[in-house]
Amino acid sequence: VCTPMAGSGSDGTEDSDSSAEREQTNSSESDGNMVKRQRLTRASTRLSQSSQDLKRAVDHDESPPLTPTGNAPSSESELDISSPNASHDESQAKDQTSRDSDKDLSHRPKRRRCHETYNFNMKCPTPGCNSLGHLTGKHERHFAVSGCPLYHNLSADECKVKAISRDKQEEEMKAQEESNSRHATRHQTPTSKQSRYKEQVNEMRKGRNSGLQKEQKEKHMEHRQTHGNTREPLLENITSDYDLELFRKAQARASEDLEKLRIQGQITEGSNMIKTILFGRYELDTWYHSPYPEEYARLGRLYVCEFCLKYMKSQTILRRHMAKCVWKHPPGDEVYRKGAISVFEVDGKKNKIYCQNLCLLAKLFLDHKTLYYDVEPFLFYVMTDADNTGCHLVGYFSKEKNSFLNYNVSCILTMPQYMRQGFGKMLIDFSYLLSKVEEKVGSPERPLSDLGLISYRSYWKEVLLRYMYNFQGKEISIKEISQETAVNPVDIVSTLQSLQMLKYWKGKHLVLKRQDLIDEWKAKEIKRGNSNKTIDPTSLKWTPPKGT
């Protein structure tokens, strides 16, 4: 009997077959691992691409990737984010995840790569408007009255044409400014081109007060009766074409700023903002957002007591409050009175609630105001107009009790119903009168609002021209002007430069006495007559608070 050798015969065949099977199994396992690694690599590549796309979208203010339902993803899981560095034990789960992500990505809508996100369920509130076009001419849709071409009596195409024209003008002005800055000398006089342009503007403005003709008045009245408050009044022929174009530019710029805030998410079409307030016998449209409590802000309309400044939710609550409100004038000390005009000094520490309500009210009409509740370090000077029902709020200004920079005004406001009547200059004049009594030189705190800057420039111009008119000497000093008028020397210099009365010649600054400007100011003074819109220093009964 022969015994087969180890590793030979049938057993050897079986061993070779099993080894072949093991090699095939190992190769299949290696192929499977290769496929898995390729799938993981593809998943990692997709992840890196999606993360890069998401980062680019955030950097360029693009909309985030949408989920299969069409909504923005609410969590990271909806973005199909998986780690490329998964362990070998989790390879099966990651492989399944990658296959599921392939299915999800195949059904996802394409990512929108625009700079604006629109809610197409929103509509412009203007009757008859389809929400197409924008006042700026740079957007395809709008959802607010501020950007509605139809409300402004324009078409979308007209807005686009005006936008192209404005861009060209801005480019020309920018090029001109760059050219002037390269060739500028100190206090350079206006060029011949600038002088001609100024003459053209003055010529265009001459006929602005000619008034409307009969046919134009009928057209305006018909437009008002047809559309009411749903359209902007017709503005043609009311003022000069130059001023009307400036107003249109300002409207477009304001609308563009609002659109940027909306795109950034700082405001939304349905945001809580008080649109109107009922204040005394006036209904006032607000200009800016004010941080009233949310339960009041979301109403859109607020009812304010004109004496104690308490705000309420309804007409009924206001009527009941007025029946029992004992206030007829602001709290504090009356420091000035002439005729019906009075000024009350209110301490923010003693009358905290009143001053906070006053600040909240003022923020509805001021853009740069940031003080609302921390009112204790401030004094408030409230101007009122008295009649048989009480002292009605005209405006106010606040000042720090201890200002290291000698600011005589921190915040100043004239109520909209009293604007363009001289009360703004009265408030400014009163603030400088207090500085004279304190024997200090004052200046308003920056930044000033647009209307505040216009009012202060006008006041400084009037003060300087009055001083020049009464000045009889040969040499004039900015320091002497500052000491007599209490106006800061920096404000005096800037005003003289704007009036082209300050020149730099042979190493010295010279103040020119322009008789044409002085005569023009004097003619306006005579035409104005004895107006009661002036501050009488003899009517002030005030001593500076201790510690100031």
ROPADREN-689704 format. One record per residue (C-alpha): y, z, x; residue in one letter. Coordinates in nm, 2 decimals, m for minus. Layout:
<<Y Z X> 'A'> ...
END
This chain:
<<0.00 0.00 0.00> 'V'> <<0.32 m0.11 0.15> 'C'> <<0.63 0.11 0.08> 'T'> <<0.95 m0.09 0.06> 'P'> <<1.22 m0.02 0.31> 'M'> <<1.52 0.18 0.21> 'A'> <<1.81 m0.05 0.09> 'G'> <<1.58 m0.35 0.03> 'S'> <<1.37 m0.51 m0.26> 'G'> <<1.48 m0.45 m0.62> 'S'> <<1.69 m0.14 m0.53> 'D'> <<1.89 m0.34 m0.29> 'G'> <<1.96 m0.60 m0.55> 'T'> <<2.07 m0.34 m0.79> 'E'> <<2.30 m0.18 m0.52> 'D'> <<2.46 m0.52 m0.45> 'S'> <<2.52 m0.58 m0.82> 'D'> <<2.67 m0.23 m0.87> 'S'> <<2.89 m0.28 m0.57> 'S'> <<3.01 m0.62 m0.70> 'A'> <<3.08 m0.45 m1.04> 'E'> <<3.27 m0.17 m0.86> 'R'> <<3.48 m0.43 m0.67> 'E'> <<3.55 m0.62 m0.99> 'Q'> <<3.65 m0.29 m1.16> 'T'> <<3.88 m0.20 m0.87> 'N'> <<4.03 m0.54 m0.88> 'S'> <<4.08 m0.53 m1.25> 'S'> <<4.24 m0.18 m1.22> 'E'> <<4.47 m0.30 m0.94> 'S'> <<4.56 m0.60 m1.16> 'D'> <<4.63 m0.36 m1.45> 'G'> <<4.84 m0.14 m1.23> 'N'> <<5.03 m0.45 m1.10> 'M'> <<5.10 m0.55 m1.47> 'V'> <<5.22 m0.20 m1.54> 'K'> <<5.44 m0.19 m1.24> 'R'> <<5.58 m0.53 m1.34> 'Q'> <<5.65 m0.40 m1.69> 'R'> <<5.81 m0.09 m1.55> 'L'> <<6.02 m0.31 m1.31> 'T'> <<6.13 m0.52 m1.61> 'R'> <<6.21 m0.21 m1.81> 'A'> <<6.41 m0.07 m1.52> 'S'> <<6.60 m0.40 m1.48> 'T'> <<6.68 m0.40 m1.85> 'R'> <<6.80 m0.04 m1.83> 'L'> <<7.02 m0.11 m1.53> 'S'> <<7.17 m0.42 m1.70> 'Q'> <<7.23 m0.23 m2.03> 'S'> <<7.39 0.06 m1.85> 'S'> <<7.61 m0.18 m1.65> 'Q'> <<7.71 m0.36 m1.98> 'D'> <<7.78 m0.03 m2.14> 'L'> <<8.00 0.08 m1.85> 'K'> <<8.18 m0.25 m1.86> 'R'> <<8.23 m0.21 m2.23> 'A'> <<8.38 0.14 m2.18> 'V'> <<8.60 0.02 m1.90> 'D'> <<8.73 m0.27 m2.10> 'H'> <<8.75 m0.08 m2.44> 'D'> <<8.47 m0.29 m2.58> 'E'> <<8.25 m0.18 m2.87> 'S'> <<7.93 0.00 m2.78> 'P'> <<7.59 m0.17 m2.83> 'P'> <<7.48 m0.17 m3.19> 'L'> <<7.16 m0.03 m3.33> 'T'> <<6.93 m0.25 m3.55> 'P'> <<7.11 m0.10 m3.85> 'T'> <<7.44 m0.23 m3.73> 'G'> <<7.60 0.11 m3.67> 'N'> <<7.71 0.25 m3.33> 'A'> <<7.44 0.45 m3.17> 'P'> <<7.46 0.82 m3.23> 'S'> <<7.24 0.94 m2.95> 'S'> <<7.09 0.83 m2.62> 'E'> <<6.75 0.76 m2.77> 'S'> <<6.89 0.48 m2.98> 'E'> <<7.01 0.31 m2.66> 'L'> <<6.64 0.29 m2.54> 'D'> <<6.72 0.47 m2.21> 'I'> <<6.40 0.54 m2.00> 'S'> <<6.39 0.66 m1.65> 'S'> <<6.28 0.40 m1.39> 'P'> <<6.13 0.68 m1.17> 'N'> <<5.86 0.79 m1.42> 'A'> <<5.55 0.96 m1.27> 'S'> <<5.21 0.80 m1.27> 'H'> <<5.09 1.04 m1.54> 'D'> <<5.36 0.91 m1.77> 'E'> <<5.30 0.54 m1.70> 'S'> <<5.10 0.49 m2.02> 'Q'> <<5.38 0.64 m2.23> 'A'> <<5.65 0.44 m2.04> 'K'> <<5.44 0.12 m2.08> 'D'> <<5.43 0.18 m2.46> 'Q'> <<5.80 0.26 m2.45> 'T'> <<5.88 m0.07 m2.27> 'S'> <<5.68 m0.27 m2.52> 'R'> <<5.86 m0.09 m2.81> 'D'> <<6.19 m0.16 m2.64> 'S'> <<6.10 m0.53 m2.61> 'D'> <<6.05 m0.53 m2.99> 'K'> <<6.37 m0.34 m3.05> 'D'> <<6.57 m0.56 m2.83> 'L'> <<6.43 m0.87 m2.99> 'S'> <<6.56 m0.76 m3.33> 'H'> <<6.90 m0.62 m3.21> 'R'> <<7.21 m0.82 m3.29> 'P'> <<7.41 m0.96 m2.99> 'K'> <<7.65 m0.71 m2.85> 'R'> <<8.01 m0.79 m2.94> 'R'> <<8.24 m0.84 m2.64> 'R'> <<8.58 m0.82 m2.80> 'C'> <<8.87 m0.59 m2.73> 'H'> <<8.91 m0.49 m3.09> 'E'> <<8.68 m0.34 m3.34> 'T'> <<8.75 m0.41 m3.71> 'Y'> <<8.63 m0.25 m4.02> 'N'> <<8.60 m0.54 m4.25> 'F'> <<8.58 m0.31 m4.56> 'N'> <<8.94 m0.21 m4.50> 'M'> <<9.22 m0.41 m4.66> 'K'> <<9.60 m0.43 m4.61> 'C'> <<9.77 m0.23 m4.89> 'P'> <<10.03 m0.50 m4.95> 'T'> <<9.96 m0.68 m5.28> 'P'> <<9.83 m1.03 m5.24> 'G'> <<9.76 m1.00 m4.87> 'C'> <<9.42 m1.11 m4.72> 'N'> <<9.46 m0.90 m4.40> 'S'> <<9.47 m1.21 m4.19> 'L'> <<9.73 m1.24 m3.90> 'G'> <<9.94 m0.98 m3.74> 'H'> <<10.32 m0.92 m3.70> 'L'> <<10.28 m0.93 m3.32> 'T'> <<10.11 m1.27 m3.34> 'G'> <<9.84 m1.14 m3.10> 'K'> <<9.57 m1.02 m3.34> 'H'> <<9.36 m1.19 m3.60> 'E'> <<9.36 m0.92 m3.86> 'R'> <<9.57 m0.62 m3.97> 'H'> <<9.51 m0.32 m4.20> 'F'> <<9.85 m0.15 m4.22> 'A'> <<10.19 m0.24 m4.36> 'V'> <<10.34 m0.21 m4.01> 'S'> <<10.14 m0.52 m3.90> 'G'> <<10.15 m0.72 m4.22> 'C'> <<10.33 m1.06 m4.19> 'P'> <<10.35 m1.09 m4.57> 'L'> <<10.53 m0.75 m4.61> 'Y'> <<10.78 m0.87 m4.35> 'H'> <<10.83 m1.20 m4.55> 'N'> <<10.66 m1.40 m4.27> 'L'> <<10.34 m1.61 m4.24> 'S'> <<10.07 m1.56 m3.97> 'A'> <<10.17 m1.89 m3.80> 'D'> <<10.54 m1.79 m3.79> 'E'> <<10.44 m1.46 m3.62> 'C'> <<10.24 m1.65 m3.36> 'K'> <<10.53 m1.88 m3.28> 'V'> <<10.77 m1.59 m3.25> 'K'> <<10.52 m1.42 m3.02> 'A'> <<10.51 m1.72 m2.79> 'I'> <<10.89 m1.73 m2.79> 'S'> <<10.92 m1.36 m2.71> 'R'> <<10.67 m1.39 m2.42> 'D'> <<10.87 m1.67 m2.27> 'K'> <<11.19 m1.47 m2.30> 'Q'> <<11.03 m1.17 m2.14> 'E'> <<10.90 m1.38 m1.85> 'E'> <<11.24 m1.52 m1.79> 'E'> <<11.41 m1.18 m1.80> 'M'> <<11.15 m1.04 m1.56> 'K'> <<11.21 m1.33 m1.32> 'A'> <<11.58 m1.28 m1.35> 'Q'> <<11.55 m0.90 m1.28> 'E'> <<11.33 m0.97 m0.97> 'E'> <<11.58 m1.22 m0.85> 'S'> <<11.87 m0.97 m0.90> 'N'> <<11.68 m0.69 m0.73> 'S'> <<11.63 m0.91 m0.42> 'R'> <<11.99 m1.00 m0.39> 'H'> <<12.14 m0.68 m0.54> 'A'> <<12.42 m0.50 m0.37> 'T'> <<12.54 m0.15 m0.45> 'R'> <<12.70 m0.14 m0.80> 'H'> <<12.70 m0.52 m0.82> 'Q'> <<12.94 m0.67 m1.07> 'T'> <<12.80 m0.89 m1.35> 'P'> <<12.71 m1.25 m1.25> 'T'> <<12.89 m1.54 m1.42> 'S'> <<12.57 m1.61 m1.62> 'K'> <<12.56 m1.25 m1.74> 'Q'> <<12.93 m1.27 m1.84> 'S'> <<12.88 m1.60 m2.03> 'R'> <<12.58 m1.44 m2.21> 'Y'> <<12.79 m1.14 m2.31> 'K'> <<13.06 m1.37 m2.44> 'E'> <<12.80 m1.56 m2.64> 'Q'> <<12.66 m1.24 m2.79> 'V'> <<13.01 m1.12 m2.89> 'N'> <<13.08 m1.46 m3.05> 'E'> <<12.76 m1.44 m3.25> 'M'> <<12.84 m1.09 m3.37> 'R'> <<13.19 m1.17 m3.49> 'K'> <<13.07 m1.30 m3.83> 'G'> <<12.82 m1.02 m3.90> 'R'> <<13.06 m0.83 m4.14> 'N'> <<13.16 m1.13 m4.34> 'S'> <<12.94 m1.01 m4.63> 'G'> <<12.69 m1.20 m4.85> 'L'> <<12.80 m1.49 m5.07> 'Q'> <<12.72 m1.49 m5.44> 'K'> <<12.41 m1.71 m5.41> 'E'> <<12.28 m1.50 m5.13> 'Q'> <<12.33 m1.18 m5.33> 'K'> <<12.15 m1.33 m5.62> 'E'> <<11.86 m1.43 m5.40> 'K'> <<11.84 m1.08 m5.25> 'H'> <<11.84 m0.92 m5.59> 'M'> <<11.58 m1.15 m5.73> 'E'> <<11.35 m1.07 m5.43> 'H'> <<11.40 m0.70 m5.48> 'R'> <<11.33 m0.72 m5.85> 'Q'> <<11.02 m0.94 m5.80> 'T'> <<10.85 m0.74 m5.52> 'H'> <<11.02 m0.40 m5.53> 'G'> <<10.90 m0.17 m5.25> 'N'> <<10.59 m0.38 m5.17> 'T'> <<10.80 m0.62 m4.95> 'R'> <<11.06 m0.57 m4.69> 'E'> <<11.41 m0.66 m4.82> 'P'> <<11.55 m0.99 m4.71> 'L'> <<11.74 m0.94 m4.39> 'L'> <<11.89 m1.28 m4.34> 'E'> <<12.27 m1.31 m4.35> 'N'> <<12.31 m0.93 m4.35> 'I'> <<12.39 m0.92 m3.98> 'T'> <<12.42 m1.17 m3.69> 'S'> <<12.12 m1.37 m3.59> 'D'> <<12.12 m1.20 m3.25> 'Y'> <<12.10 m0.85 m3.40> 'D'> <<11.83 m0.96 m3.65> 'L'> <<11.62 m1.11 m3.36> 'E'> <<11.66 m0.78 m3.17> 'L'> <<11.54 m0.59 m3.48> 'F'> <<11.24 m0.82 m3.52> 'R'> <<11.15 m0.77 m3.15> 'K'> <<11.16 m0.39 m3.20> 'A'> <<10.94 m0.42 m3.51> 'Q'> <<10.68 m0.63 m3.32> 'A'> <<10.68 m0.39 m3.03> 'R'> <<10.64 m0.08 m3.25> 'A'> <<10.36 m0.26 m3.44> 'S'> <<10.19 m0.34 m3.11> 'E'> <<10.21 0.02 m3.00> 'D'> <<10.05 0.13 m3.32> 'L'> <<9.77 m0.12 m3.29> 'E'> <<9.70 0.00 m2.93> 'K'> <<9.67 0.36 m3.06> 'L'> <<9.44 0.24 m3.34> 'R'> <<9.21 0.06 m3.10> 'I'> <<9.20 0.36 m2.87> 'Q'> <<9.10 0.57 m3.17> 'G'> <<9.40 0.80 m3.16> 'Q'> <<9.49 0.69 m3.51> 'I'> <<9.28 0.54 m3.78> 'T'> <<9.37 0.36 m4.10> 'E'> <<9.27 0.66 m4.31> 'G'> <<9.41 0.93 m4.08> 'S'> <<9.59 1.23 m4.21> 'N'> <<9.96 1.16 m4.19> 'M'> <<10.24 1.27 m4.42> 'I'> <<10.40 0.95 m4.55> 'K'> <<10.69 1.11 m4.76> 'T'> <<10.85 1.44 m4.82> 'I'> <<11.05 1.57 m5.11> 'L'> <<11.34 1.76 m4.96> 'F'> <<11.61 1.88 m5.20> 'G'> <<11.73 1.58 m5.40> 'R'> <<11.60 1.33 m5.15> 'Y'> <<11.27 1.16 m5.10> 'E'> <<11.24 1.09 m4.73> 'L'> <<10.99 0.85 m4.56> 'D'> <<10.85 1.00 m4.24> 'T'> <<10.85 0.82 m3.90> 'W'> <<10.60 1.01 m3.69> 'Y'> <<10.30 1.25 m3.72> 'H'> <<10.36 1.62 m3.74> 'S'> <<10.09 1.88 m3.69> 'P'> <<10.10 2.04 m4.04> 'Y'> <<9.78 2.21 m4.15> 'P'> <<9.51 1.96 m4.24> 'E'> <<9.50 2.06 m4.61> 'E'> <<9.87 1.97 m4.63> 'Y'> <<9.87 1.66 m4.40> 'A'> <<9.59 1.49 m4.59> 'R'> <<9.79 1.48 m4.91> 'L'> <<10.03 1.22 m4.77> 'G'> <<10.32 1.37 m4.96> 'R'> <<10.48 1.71 m4.89> 'L'> <<10.72 1.92 m5.09> 'Y'> <<10.96 2.12 m4.88> 'V'> <<11.22 2.39 m4.99> 'C'> <<11.55 2.28 m4.84> 'E'> <<11.67 2.64 m4.78> 'F'> <<11.37 2.83 m4.64> 'C'> <<11.18 2.52 m4.53> 'L'> <<10.85 2.64 m4.68> 'K'> <<10.61 2.35 m4.74> 'Y'> <<10.40 2.31 m5.06> 'M'> <<10.14 2.08 m5.21> 'K'> <<10.28 1.98 m5.55> 'S'> <<10.60 1.95 m5.75> 'Q'> <<10.49 2.23 m5.98> 'T'> <<10.45 2.48 m5.69> 'I'> <<10.79 2.37 m5.55> 'L'> <<10.96 2.42 m5.89> 'R'> <<10.81 2.77 m5.93> 'R'> <<10.92 2.85 m5.57> 'H'> <<11.27 2.73 m5.62> 'M'> <<11.30 2.95 m5.93> 'A'> <<11.25 3.26 m5.73> 'K'> <<11.36 3.16 m5.37> 'C'> <<11.66 3.38 m5.28> 'V'> <<11.76 3.18 m4.97> 'W'> <<12.08 2.97 m5.00> 'K'> <<12.15 2.93 m4.63> 'H'> <<11.96 2.95 m4.30> 'P'> <<11.89 3.30 m4.16> 'P'> <<12.10 3.43 m3.87> 'G'> <<12.47 3.45 m3.79> 'D'> <<12.73 3.20 m3.91> 'E'> <<12.92 3.12 m3.59> 'V'> <<13.13 2.82 m3.72> 'Y'> <<13.29 2.72 m4.04> 'R'> <<13.54 2.46 m4.13> 'K'> <<13.56 2.33 m4.48> 'G'> <<13.21 2.28 m4.61> 'A'> <<13.06 2.25 m4.26> 'I'> <<12.89 2.56 m4.12> 'S'> <<12.68 2.63 m3.81> 'V'> <<12.43 2.92 m3.81> 'F'> <<12.28 3.07 m3.49> 'E'> <<11.91 3.15 m3.56> 'V'> <<11.70 3.34 m3.30> 'D'> <<11.35 3.21 m3.27> 'G'> <<11.22 3.56 m3.20> 'K'> <<11.38 3.72 m3.50> 'K'> <<11.31 3.44 m3.75> 'N'> <<10.99 3.29 m3.62> 'K'> <<10.85 3.14 m3.94> 'I'> <<11.17 2.96 m4.03> 'Y'> <<11.21 2.81 m3.68> 'C'> <<10.84 2.70 m3.67> 'Q'> <<10.89 2.53 m4.01> 'N'> <<11.21 2.37 m3.88> 'L'> <<11.02 2.23 m3.58> 'C'> <<10.74 2.09 m3.79> 'L'> <<11.00 1.92 m4.01> 'L'> <<11.18 1.78 m3.71> 'A'> <<10.86 1.63 m3.57> 'K'> <<10.84 1.40 m3.87> 'L'> <<11.14 1.22 m3.73> 'F'> <<11.12 1.27 m3.35> 'L'> <<10.87 1.10 m3.12> 'D'> <<10.90 1.31 m2.80> 'H'> <<10.90 1.66 m2.95> 'K'> <<10.62 1.88 m2.83> 'T'> <<10.74 2.23 m2.93> 'L'> <<10.62 2.36 m3.27> 'Y'> <<10.51 2.72 m3.25> 'Y'> <<10.64 2.88 m2.93> 'D'> <<10.99 2.92 m3.06> 'V'> <<11.07 3.27 m2.93> 'E'> <<11.25 3.16 m2.61> 'P'> <<11.49 2.94 m2.80> 'F'> <<11.81 2.97 m3.01> 'L'> <<11.85 2.72 m3.30> 'F'> <<12.19 2.61 m3.41> 'Y'> <<12.16 2.48 m3.77> 'V'> <<12.44 2.27 m3.92> 'M'> <<12.48 2.28 m4.30> 'T'> <<12.69 2.12 m4.57> 'D'> <<12.78 2.36 m4.85> 'A'> <<12.83 2.30 m5.22> 'D'> <<12.79 2.51 m5.53> 'N'> <<12.41 2.51 m5.50> 'T'> <<12.39 2.63 m5.14> 'G'> <<12.41 2.52 m4.77> 'C'> <<12.21 2.20 m4.73> 'H'> <<12.05 2.12 m4.39> 'L'> <<12.24 1.85 m4.21> 'V'> <<12.08 1.88 m3.86> 'G'> <<12.02 2.12 m3.58> 'Y'> <<11.98 2.15 m3.21> 'F'> <<11.79 2.41 m3.00> 'S'> <<11.86 2.55 m2.66> 'K'> <<11.68 2.78 m2.42> 'E'> <<11.81 3.13 m2.40> 'K'> <<11.78 3.11 m2.02> 'N'> <<11.78 2.76 m1.88> 'S'> <<11.75 2.74 m1.51> 'F'> <<11.86 2.37 m1.51> 'L'> <<12.16 2.44 m1.74> 'N'> <<12.03 2.24 m2.03> 'Y'> <<12.26 2.29 m2.33> 'N'> <<12.02 2.11 m2.57> 'V'> <<11.64 2.11 m2.58> 'S'> <<11.59 1.93 m2.91> 'C'> <<11.84 1.77 m3.14> 'I'> <<11.80 1.61 m3.49> 'L'> <<12.02 1.48 m3.77> 'T'> <<11.83 1.46 m4.10> 'M'> <<11.79 1.09 m4.21> 'P'> <<12.00 1.13 m4.52> 'Q'> <<12.30 1.23 m4.30> 'Y'> <<12.26 0.98 m4.02> 'M'> <<12.54 0.73 m3.94> 'R'> <<12.80 0.96 m4.08> 'Q'> <<12.93 1.13 m3.76> 'G'> <<12.72 1.44 m3.79> 'F'> <<12.52 1.36 m3.47> 'G'> <<12.83 1.35 m3.26> 'K'> <<12.94 1.68 m3.42> 'M'> <<12.62 1.84 m3.31> 'L'> <<12.66 1.71 m2.96> 'I'> <<13.02 1.81 m2.95> 'D'> <<12.93 2.16 m3.07> 'F'> <<12.67 2.20 m2.79> 'S'> <<12.93 2.11 m2.53> 'Y'> <<13.18 2.35 m2.69> 'L'> <<12.93 2.63 m2.64> 'L'> <<12.89 2.52 m2.27> 'S'> <<13.27 2.54 m2.23> 'K'> <<13.28 2.90 m2.38> 'V'> <<13.00 2.99 m2.14> 'E'> <<13.20 2.83 m1.85> 'E'> <<12.90 2.61 m1.76> 'K'> <<12.83 2.24 m1.72> 'V'> <<12.56 2.12 m1.96> 'G'> <<12.33 1.83 m2.01> 'S'> <<12.06 1.75 m2.27> 'P'> <<11.69 1.80 m2.18> 'E'> <<11.50 1.48 m2.11> 'R'> <<11.34 1.27 m2.23> 'P'> <<11.58 1.18 m2.52> 'L'> <<11.46 1.00 m2.82> 'S'> <<11.58 0.64 m2.88> 'D'> <<11.84 0.75 m3.14> 'L'> <<11.93 1.06 m2.93> 'G'> <<12.00 0.84 m2.62> 'L'> <<12.23 0.61 m2.82> 'I'> <<12.42 0.90 m2.97> 'S'> <<12.47 1.07 m2.63> 'Y'> <<12.58 0.75 m2.46> 'R'> <<12.83 0.69 m2.74> 'S'> <<12.96 1.05 m2.71> 'Y'> <<13.00 1.04 m2.33> 'W'> <<13.18 0.71 m2.35> 'K'> <<13.42 0.85 m2.61> 'E'> <<13.49 1.16 m2.40> 'V'> <<13.56 0.96 m2.08> 'L'> <<13.79 0.72 m2.25> 'L'> <<13.98 1.00 m2.42> 'R'> <<14.02 1.17 m2.08> 'Y'> <<14.14 0.85 m1.92> 'M'> <<14.39 0.80 m2.20> 'Y'> <<14.54 1.14 m2.15> 'N'> <<14.52 1.13 m1.77> 'F'> <<14.86 1.07 m1.61> 'Q'> <<14.78 1.13 m1.24> 'G'> <<14.70 0.87 m0.97> 'K'> <<14.38 1.02 m0.83> 'E'> <<14.09 1.12 m1.04> 'I'> <<13.79 1.33 m0.95> 'S'> <<13.45 1.33 m1.12> 'I'> <<13.43 1.70 m1.05> 'K'> <<13.75 1.76 m1.24> 'E'> <<13.63 1.55 m1.54> 'I'> <<13.31 1.76 m1.54> 'S'> <<13.49 2.09 m1.54> 'Q'> <<13.72 1.99 m1.82> 'E'> <<13.46 1.83 m2.05> 'T'> <<13.15 2.04 m1.95> 'A'> <<12.96 1.71 m1.91> 'V'> <<12.72 1.69 m1.61> 'N'> <<12.85 1.48 m1.32> 'P'> <<12.53 1.27 m1.33> 'V'> <<12.59 1.18 m1.69> 'D'> <<12.96 1.09 m1.61> 'I'> <<12.85 0.86 m1.32> 'V'> <<12.59 0.68 m1.53> 'S'> <<12.85 0.63 m1.82> 'T'> <<13.11 0.50 m1.57> 'L'> <<12.86 0.25 m1.43> 'Q'> <<12.77 0.13 m1.78> 'S'> <<13.14 0.08 m1.86> 'L'> <<13.19 m0.10 m1.52> 'Q'> <<13.45 0.16 m1.43> 'M'> <<13.29 0.27 m1.10> 'L'> <<13.30 0.05 m0.79> 'K'> <<13.20 0.09 m0.43> 'Y'> <<13.46 m0.05 m0.20> 'W'> <<13.50 0.00 0.18> 'K'> <<13.27 0.30 0.19> 'G'> <<13.43 0.48 m0.11> 'K'> <<13.36 0.51 m0.47> 'H'> <<13.66 0.41 m0.69> 'L'> <<13.71 0.49 m1.06> 'V'> <<13.88 0.20 m1.23> 'L'> <<14.10 0.27 m1.53> 'K'> <<14.01 m0.02 m1.76> 'R'> <<14.30 m0.04 m2.00> 'Q'> <<14.12 m0.29 m2.23> 'D'> <<13.85 m0.04 m2.31> 'L'> <<14.10 0.24 m2.36> 'I'> <<14.31 0.03 m2.60> 'D'> <<13.99 m0.07 m2.79> 'E'> <<13.89 0.30 m2.82> 'W'> <<14.24 0.40 m2.93> 'K'> <<14.25 0.13 m3.20> 'A'> <<13.92 0.26 m3.34> 'K'> <<14.06 0.62 m3.34> 'E'> <<14.37 0.51 m3.54> 'I'> <<14.15 0.31 m3.78> 'K'> <<13.92 0.61 m3.83> 'R'> <<14.22 0.83 m3.92> 'G'> <<14.20 1.21 m3.95> 'N'> <<13.83 1.24 m4.01> 'S'> <<13.68 1.58 m4.09> 'N'> <<13.38 1.49 m3.88> 'K'> <<13.51 1.67 m3.57> 'T'> <<13.46 2.01 m3.43> 'I'> <<13.76 2.25 m3.43> 'D'> <<13.73 2.49 m3.13> 'P'> <<13.95 2.74 m3.32> 'T'> <<13.69 2.77 m3.60> 'S'> <<13.42 2.90 m3.35> 'L'> <<13.35 3.27 m3.38> 'K'> <<13.09 3.32 m3.10> 'W'> <<13.02 3.50 m2.78> 'T'> <<12.75 3.41 m2.54> 'P'> <<12.43 3.61 m2.59> 'P'> <<12.36 3.87 m2.33> 'K'> <<12.15 3.76 m2.04> 'G'> <<12.25 3.39 m2.06> 'T'> 
END
